[in-house]
């Protein structure tokens, strides 16, 4: 538990005060927002056109039609907001994975006192060079994430197992961002599992904090980059001589 809370200030500083790291955070976040804005505009426009056609066909009263139109508008906006809140982080995590891989590498080098590449163009070229391998690794993580999420969801239906389900999701949250450091150092599944168990209390607490942040709309857009920065700091501090 030693570094759980002391890693926060350093993670924030390394993410937001380094121009290159800030760029690595901003690009995927803006791409995800653009995608959701375009999809949202299309879904709402199509949905409202269909609703308007149905109202004109089946509703006789003009006043009732106007009320129904705005009611359907509100329902569609609410449903889309719920959909975004549940899927935005998954979409952003996939888009951000090549950038987060580089972000994690830069933060670890900084903590170890190594020289960092400050040229933004060269940094982006390195990101694109690792793209295929990083996406393969991210897709593997998504399969594991979905599998454990299904198990946790099923456990939620049994009241006595609800704490176990929450704990599983918290550990999963930690592991998916610790994986950037594990993968970079070619750790096997056994080493990763031992690392999770060895530091279970700190992984549980930090994972719960990020689960709470994910539940907050708009603030959850910070999670992929912030969690990458935080868990890289946390993992690196564990590895450095005390």
N, C-alpha and C positions, 0 to 999 in steps of 0.2 A: 504493500500500500504506500510505500515511501514516496513514489513519484506521481501518484495519481492526480494530486491537486497542484503540485509544483510545476508540472509539465504544461499546464494551461497557459500561463503568461508567455512562456517561450514559444509554444506552438502558435499563438496569435501573432507574436512579434515576427517570427520567421515567415509566416504566411503573408502578412499585410505590409511589412516594412521592406521586403525585398521586391523590387519592381518585376523581376523575372518570375518569381513565385506568384505574385499577384496576377500576372498575365496568364500563367498556367491555371489559375483558379477562374479567371474571368471568361476566357474563351469558351469552355464547355458550358458554363452557366448561361451565357448569353445565347449560345446555340440552342440549349434546351428551352429557354424562355421563348425564343423565336419559333421553334417547332410547336410548342404548346399554344402560342398565340395564333398561329396559322391553322392548326387543327381545331382549336376552340372556335375560331371565327367560322370555319367551314361547318362544323357540327351544329353550332347555334343557328347559322343561316339556313342550313338544310332542314333542321328540325322545325324552325319557325315557319318556313315555307310550307312544309307538310301540314303543320298544325293549322295554319291559316286556310289552307285548301279544305281541310276537314271541317273547320268551323263554318266556312261559307257554304259547304254542302249540307251539313246536318243541323246547324243552329239557325233558327228563324229570327229570333230577336237580335237586333243590332247591339243593344246594350249588353245582353248576355254574352254575345260573341266577343265584345271588347274585354269584358271581365275575364272570360275564359282564355283569351289570347294572352293577357298579362299573367294569368295564373300559370299557364303552360310555360311562359317565358321564365318565370321565377323558378319553376321546378327544373327546367333544363339547365339553367345557370347553376342551381344548387347541386344537381347531379354531376355536372361537369367539374365543379369545384371539388367534390368528393373524389372523383376519378383522378384529378390532377394531384390531390394530396396523397393518394395511395400509389400512384405510378410515377410521379415526377422524380423521386429519388432514384428509382430503378433506372429510368431513362437517363437521368443525369449521371449516374454511376457508370453506365456503359459508355456514354460520350466522354466522360472525364477520365476513364481508366488510363489511356496513354499519357495524359497530362499529369494525373496523380502519380503514376509510376516515376516520371521525371521529377515531380515535386518531392516525392519521398526520398529519391536519390540525392537531390540537392540539399535537403534538410539534414540528412545523415552526414553528408560530406562537411557541411557547415559545422555541425556539432563535433565532428572529429578533427576539425581544423584543416581540412583539405582545401585546395584551391577550387573555386567554382567558376563555371563558364558563365560570363555575364552578357555575352552576345545573344540577343533574343532570337535572331534568325537562325543561328547555329543550334540554339536550344530546341527550336521548333523542328529543325531538320532531324535532330536526334530523336525527338518524339515520334515523327513519322517513320523513322527507321525501325523503331521498336513496335510499331502499330500492330502488325500481325500477331506477334508473340503475346503482346499485352492483351489483345482482344480474346485470343484463345484462352488465356488464363482467366480472364474476366467471365467468359461464358461458362467455364468449369465452375467458377465460384457461384454463378447464378443458379446452376443446377443444384448445388449443395444448399444454397440459401432457400430456394423454393421447397426443397425436400424437408429441411428442418422447420421451415415456416408452416408447412402442412401439418407436421407432427405437433408443433406448438399449438396450432389452431385446434386440432383434435383434442389435445390435453385440456384446452380451455373449457371444453364442455363438461369436464369432470372437476367440480369445484376444488377438491383436495389437491389436484395437480396444477392449478392455476399458477402458483409460485414457481413450479418447475418449468412451466411453459415460458413465463416471463424471464426466468434465468437463462433458459436456452436461447431466447432471442437476444438477450444482453450479451451472452458469450459469442453468439454469431455476429453481432454488430462489431465486437472487438476484433474477432478473428478475420473478418473480411477486409479490414484495413491494416491489421498487422501483417496480412499476407503480402503486401507490397515489399516489406522488409524481408520476410521469409523467402519469397521468390527470388529476390535480388541476391540473396546469399545461398541459394540453392538448397534450402532446408527441405528434407523429406517430410512425408506426412507424420511419421513418428515423432520427429523433433518438434513439429508444429503443435501436435497434440500435447506433448509434454510441456511445452511453453505455456499453453492455455491453462493446463492443470496447475502448473507450478505457481502461476500468478493469478489464480482464479479469483480471489477477492478483489484485486484491483481491476481485473477484466470485467467482472460483474458490475462493480460500481460505475466504472467509466462507460460501459455499455448501456447501463440504465440511463445515464445522463444523456447520451446521444439518442436513445429511444424517445426520451421526453422532448428533445429538440426537434426530432423528426415530426412529432405531432403538432408542431407550431407552423402554420402556413407561412410561406415566404422565408421565415427563418430557416426552414428545413433545406432551402437551396444552398446554404452554407455547409451542410453536413459532409458531402464527399471530400471537399478540399480541407475543411477544418479537421475532420476525423483522420484524414491521411497525415496531416501535419502533426496532430496530437499523438497518434499512435506511433509515428516514426520517432518523435522525441522520446516517448515513453519507452519504446523498445530499445533505442540506442542508449539511453541512460542505463538501462538494465545490463547492457553488454559492456559498457565502459568500466574500467577499474575504479573501484570506490576509494 
